[in-house]
Amino acid sequence: MEVETKAKLNNQRETQNRSAAWTIEDSERLYHIAGWGEPYFSINAAGNITVTPSGDRGGSLDLYELIVSLKKRNIALPVLIRFPDILADRIDRLHGCMNKAIARYNYPGTYQGVFPIKCNQHKHLVESIVKFGKSYKFGLEAGSKPELAIALASLEPKSQSLLICNGHKDREYIETALLATRLGHDPIVVVEQLEELNLIIDVSAKLGIDPKLGLRAKLSTKGSGRWGNSTGDRAKFGLTIPQILTAVRTLETAGMLNCLQLLHFHLGSQISSISTIKDAIREASQIYVQLAKSGAKMKYLDVGGGLAVDYNGSKTDLAASKNYNMQNYANDIVAEVKEACEEKEVAAPVLISESGRAIAAHQSVLIFDVLSTDDVPRLPPEPIEAKEHLIIRNLWETYRALEADNCQESYHDAIQFKEEAISLFSFGYLNLTELARAEQLYWAICSKITDLIGSPLAEQSRDYLPDDLKDLEQIMASIYYVNFSVFKSAPDAWAIDQMFPIVPIHRLNSQPDKKGILADLTCDSDGKIDRFIDLRGTKSVLELHRANPTQQPYYLGMFLVGAYQEIMGNLHNLFGNTNVVHVKMTPKGYEIEYLLQGDTIKEVLSRVQYDAKDLVEIVRCLTERALREKQITLEESQLLLQNYDRSLSSYTYIL
């Protein structure tokens, strides 16, 4: 016990000394906040994350203080916080960059963006985008009949905002889109499959409405990153060059070539390399001018999505980053299109982009609390006795002889001795107490090696560590059990290994003293996050502070989750929608603009066809039977029914 007490005191002193020298600038570097967070997220003097929704043009708020305030309002965690002011700023910045490029290159056309609804279909978000984009004639893109229904009800008629109609189309979709022109909307129906064209021609003739049409091209330029197969001959949507020529001849035969006004292409989401974008724009520009030369009344060039978000802050062409900024993106689009049009003496088109991720990602932050932790034992072992089993003595000698220059050899010995101990236990030659002793010694060796080699996270040491010692970083990691579902709130982290910045929202003026992975509430082994952003790509652990949730809450934030995550989440283990708040800045601080209550248990049960009243009645009948058979007391039965009924109206997460 004396050895353990001294070790604890030494660890406490060491932690205090490290924390005393730690600064918020150290935390900013550690979590790469400047790289992925500018201009919206930073750390204040108190060590808390601050949010500046209007970038360098407006006030900021303390995210930790906001969470404390929300809890006082009985808004439980996890909570998704949306900042609509960030949406406004993203739209302003995109148009500012495009207009600056237009002025720089003396481009004779204009820019008119649209938001792809598929990126985040939630009502308040779409309404905010339409409101903030009104002065820019910022429109919407619909990829399905439900999204078309949203767009028609959201866009203001006669606003000159574009409505790009993509996706699979049946007669009802086409009729709705064409009839929307009677309401004052400006829909452009994009042909993605040749079969759609004859249907459009037929509907147009029957309704007596000349449509605005676009063609989606399959470019030969290969996309980059996870969605690189969105281009090429076998892309999911779009027309090959021969098919484009067939479409032109079909329209010409029908006397509708003047209806063809737009060329569209899509490289895929999150294009990390600017060279890929330049190549695609160059190719698409040539198709555009050739269509204009063919007699089509071309007016629009839609460059689709792809404008990336720098999730890891490295500003490289890694899949989680990008090697360009928004202004570079705008410059290359404008310059390439202008050059192609001038060369062929074709009028410059209105430029359209569908930059959903770049507009929506930053505006949402998921905040969740740590419920408990599971740590690897790190205290020095008690000295062994001479009579102890040979395998235990071997582990003890390995521990005592361990030095900086024999770490790798000692680690291999420890693994071998531990495996032998398990084998001996399986055949009855070690008892349970001896096996526990062997495992304690094994972990003590791993802990000592970790201390001797220093932090594998340090830039100067990582490249020089053998791979097997690098694995210790994750082996020794603590498990932080956190109050959210990966499958509901960050499905891309599970499905496609998308990484999002995860940072403690407070205590950032002290040095993290633990390395951990995150485990969610679901009973699924995939319900964890063990890959984190790093300037080199990924790392297997996250630096965290020692957490004692029963004494003081420890809050983490997952940032840049505003694109796709909110709509793609599923009900694994029946964890439902989280609480959502819209926080808007005001001259006097901020206000909670909207509160959307998270799902209750009865609400998620209804989605899998269970009726709460029926369930209560079934359990009541079971308690009556148990009462008759004297298996439960009357008081116990009432307590069970009260808890059961009350739980059905409660939040699906841990309160």
Secondary structure as the mmCIF struct_conf table of DSSP 4:
data_model
#
loop_
_struct_conf.conf_type_id
_struct_conf.id
_struct_conf.beg_label_comp_id
_struct_conf.beg_label_asym_id
_struct_conf.beg_label_seq_id
_struct_conf.end_label_comp_id
_struct_conf.end_label_asym_id
_struct_conf.end_label_seq_id
HELX_RH_AL_P HELX_RH_AL_P1 GLU A 2 ALA A 21
HELX_RH_AL_P HELX_RH_AL_P2 ILE A 24 LEU A 30
TURN_TY1_P TURN_TY1_P1 TYR A 31 HIS A 32
HELX_RH_AL_P HELX_RH_AL_P3 ILE A 33 GLY A 37
TURN_TY1_P TURN_TY1_P2 GLU A 38 TYR A 40
STRN STRN1 PHE A 41 ILE A 43
TURN_TY1_P TURN_TY1_P3 ALA A 45 ALA A 46
BEND BEND1 GLY A 47 GLY A 47
STRN STRN2 ILE A 49 VAL A 51
TURN_TY1_P TURN_TY1_P4 PRO A 53 SER A 54
HELX_RH_3T_P HELX_RH_3T_P1 GLY A 55 ARG A 57
BEND BEND2 GLY A 58 GLY A 58
STRN STRN3 LEU A 61 ASP A 62
HELX_RH_AL_P HELX_RH_AL_P4 LEU A 63 LYS A 72
TURN_TY1_P TURN_TY1_P5 ARG A 73 ASN A 74
HELX_LH_PP_P HELX_LH_PP_P1 ALA A 76 ALA A 76
BEND BEND3 LEU A 77 PRO A 78
STRN STRN4 VAL A 79 ARG A 82
HELX_RH_AL_P HELX_RH_AL_P5 PRO A 84 ARG A 104
TURN_TY1_P TURN_TY1_P6 TYR A 105 ASN A 106
BEND BEND4 PRO A 108 GLY A 109
STRN STRN5 TYR A 111 TYR A 111
STRN STRN6 VAL A 114 PRO A 116
HELX_RH_3T_P HELX_RH_3T_P2 ILE A 117 CYS A 119
HELX_RH_AL_P HELX_RH_AL_P6 LYS A 123 GLY A 133
HELX_RH_3T_P HELX_RH_3T_P3 LYS A 134 TYR A 136
TURN_TY1_P TURN_TY1_P7 LYS A 137 LYS A 137
STRN STRN7 GLY A 139 ALA A 142
BEND BEND5 SER A 144 SER A 144
HELX_RH_AL_P HELX_RH_AL_P7 LYS A 145 SER A 154
BEND BEND6 LEU A 155 LEU A 155
HELX_LH_PP_P HELX_LH_PP_P2 GLU A 156 GLU A 156
TURN_TY1_P TURN_TY1_P8 PRO A 157 LYS A 158
BEND BEND7 SER A 159 SER A 159
STRN STRN8 LEU A 162 CYS A 165
BEND BEND8 GLY A 167 GLY A 167
HELX_RH_AL_P HELX_RH_AL_P8 ARG A 171 LEU A 179
HELX_RH_3T_P HELX_RH_3T_P4 ALA A 180 LEU A 183
TURN_TY1_P TURN_TY1_P9 GLY A 184 GLY A 184
STRN STRN9 ASP A 186 VAL A 191
BEND BEND9 GLN A 193 GLN A 193
HELX_RH_AL_P HELX_RH_AL_P9 LEU A 194 LEU A 207
TURN_TY1_P TURN_TY1_P10 GLY A 208 GLY A 208
HELX_LH_PP_P HELX_LH_PP_P3 ASP A 210 PRO A 211
STRN STRN10 LYS A 212 ARG A 216
STRN STRN11 ALA A 217 ALA A 217
BEND BEND10 SER A 220 THR A 221
HELX_LH_PP_P HELX_LH_PP_P4 LYS A 222 GLY A 223
HELX_RH_3T_P HELX_RH_3T_P5 GLY A 225 SER A 230
BEND BEND11 THR A 231 GLY A 232
TURN_TY1_P TURN_TY1_P11 ASP A 233 ARG A 234
BEND BEND12 LYS A 236 PHE A 237
STRN STRN12 LEU A 239 LEU A 239
HELX_RH_AL_P HELX_RH_AL_P10 ILE A 241 THR A 253
TURN_TY1_P TURN_TY1_P12 ALA A 254 GLY A 255
HELX_RH_3T_P HELX_RH_3T_P6 LEU A 257 CYS A 259
STRN STRN13 LEU A 260 HIS A 264
BEND BEND13 SER A 269 SER A 269
STRN STRN14 ILE A 271 ILE A 271
HELX_RH_AL_P HELX_RH_AL_P11 ILE A 274 LYS A 293
TURN_TY1_P TURN_TY1_P13 SER A 294 GLY A 295
STRN STRN15 TYR A 300 ASP A 302
BEND BEND14 GLY A 305 GLY A 305
STRN STRN16 LEU A 307 LEU A 307
BEND BEND15 TYR A 311 GLY A 313
BEND BEND16 THR A 316 LEU A 318
TURN_TY1_P TURN_TY1_P14 ALA A 319 ALA A 320
BEND BEND17 SER A 321 SER A 321
BEND BEND18 ASN A 323 TYR A 324
HELX_RH_AL_P HELX_RH_AL_P12 MET A 326 LYS A 344
TURN_TY1_P TURN_TY1_P15 GLU A 345 GLU A 345
HELX_LH_PP_P HELX_LH_PP_P5 ALA A 347 PRO A 349
STRN STRN17 VAL A 350 ILE A 352
HELX_RH_AL_P HELX_RH_AL_P13 GLY A 356 ALA A 360
HELX_RH_3T_P HELX_RH_3T_P7 ALA A 361 GLN A 363
STRN STRN18 SER A 364 ASP A 374
BEND BEND19 LEU A 379 LEU A 379
HELX_LH_PP_P HELX_LH_PP_P6 PRO A 380 GLU A 385
TURN_TY1_P TURN_TY1_P16 ALA A 386 LYS A 387
BEND BEND20 GLU A 388 GLU A 388
HELX_RH_AL_P HELX_RH_AL_P14 LEU A 390 ALA A 401
HELX_RH_3T_P HELX_RH_3T_P8 ALA A 404 ASN A 406
HELX_RH_AL_P HELX_RH_AL_P15 CYS A 407 SER A 426
TURN_TY1_P TURN_TY1_P17 PHE A 427 GLY A 428
BEND BEND21 TYR A 429 LEU A 430
HELX_RH_AL_P HELX_RH_AL_P16 LEU A 432 ILE A 453
TURN_TY1_P TURN_TY1_P18 PRO A 456 LEU A 457
BEND BEND22 ALA A 458 ALA A 458
HELX_RH_AL_P HELX_RH_AL_P17 GLU A 459 ARG A 462
TURN_TY1_P TURN_TY1_P19 ASP A 463 TYR A 464
BEND BEND23 LEU A 465 LEU A 465
HELX_RH_AL_P HELX_RH_AL_P18 ASP A 467 LYS A 470
TURN_TY1_P TURN_TY1_P20 ASP A 471 ASP A 471
HELX_RH_AL_P HELX_RH_AL_P19 LEU A 472 ILE A 475
TURN_TY1_P TURN_TY1_P21 MET A 476 MET A 476
HELX_LH_PP_P HELX_LH_PP_P7 ALA A 477 ALA A 477
STRN STRN19 SER A 478 VAL A 482
BEND BEND24 ASN A 483 PHE A 484
HELX_RH_AL_P HELX_RH_AL_P20 VAL A 486 SER A 489
HELX_RH_AL_P HELX_RH_AL_P21 PRO A 491 ALA A 495
BEND BEND25 ILE A 496 ILE A 496
STRN STRN20 ILE A 502 PRO A 504
BEND BEND26 ILE A 505 HIS A 506
TURN_TY1_P TURN_TY1_P22 LEU A 508 ASN A 509
BEND BEND27 SER A 510 SER A 510
STRN STRN21 LYS A 514 ALA A 519
BEND BEND28 LEU A 521 CYS A 523
TURN_TY1_P TURN_TY1_P23 SER A 525 ASP A 526
STRN STRN22 LYS A 528 ILE A 529
STRN STRN23 PHE A 532 ASP A 534
TURN_TY1_P TURN_TY1_P24 LEU A 535 ARG A 536
STRN STRN24 GLY A 537 LYS A 539
BEND BEND29 SER A 540 SER A 540
STRN STRN25 LEU A 542 LEU A 544
TURN_TY1_P TURN_TY1_P25 PRO A 549 GLN A 551
BEND BEND30 GLN A 552 GLN A 552
STRN STRN26 TYR A 555 MET A 558
BEND BEND31 LEU A 560 LEU A 560
BEND BEND32 ALA A 563 TYR A 564
HELX_RH_AL_P HELX_RH_AL_P22 GLN A 565 MET A 568
HELX_RH_3T_P HELX_RH_3T_P9 HIS A 572 LEU A 574
HELX_LH_PP_P HELX_LH_PP_P8 ASN A 577 THR A 578
STRN STRN27 ASN A 579 THR A 586
TURN_TY1_P TURN_TY1_P26 PRO A 587 LYS A 588
STRN STRN28 GLY A 589 LEU A 596
HELX_LH_PP_P HELX_LH_PP_P9 GLN A 597 ASP A 599
STRN STRN29 THR A 600 THR A 600
HELX_RH_AL_P HELX_RH_AL_P23 ILE A 601 SER A 606
TURN_TY1_P TURN_TY1_P27 ARG A 607 GLN A 609
HELX_RH_AL_P HELX_RH_AL_P24 ALA A 612 ARG A 628
TURN_TY1_P TURN_TY1_P28 GLU A 629 LYS A 630
BEND BEND33 GLN A 631 ILE A 632
HELX_RH_AL_P HELX_RH_AL_P25 LEU A 634 LEU A 648
TURN_TY1_P TURN_TY1_P29 SER A 649 SER A 649
BEND BEND34 SER A 650 SER A 650
STRN STRN30 TYR A 651 TYR A 651
BEND BEND35 THR A 652 TYR A 653
#
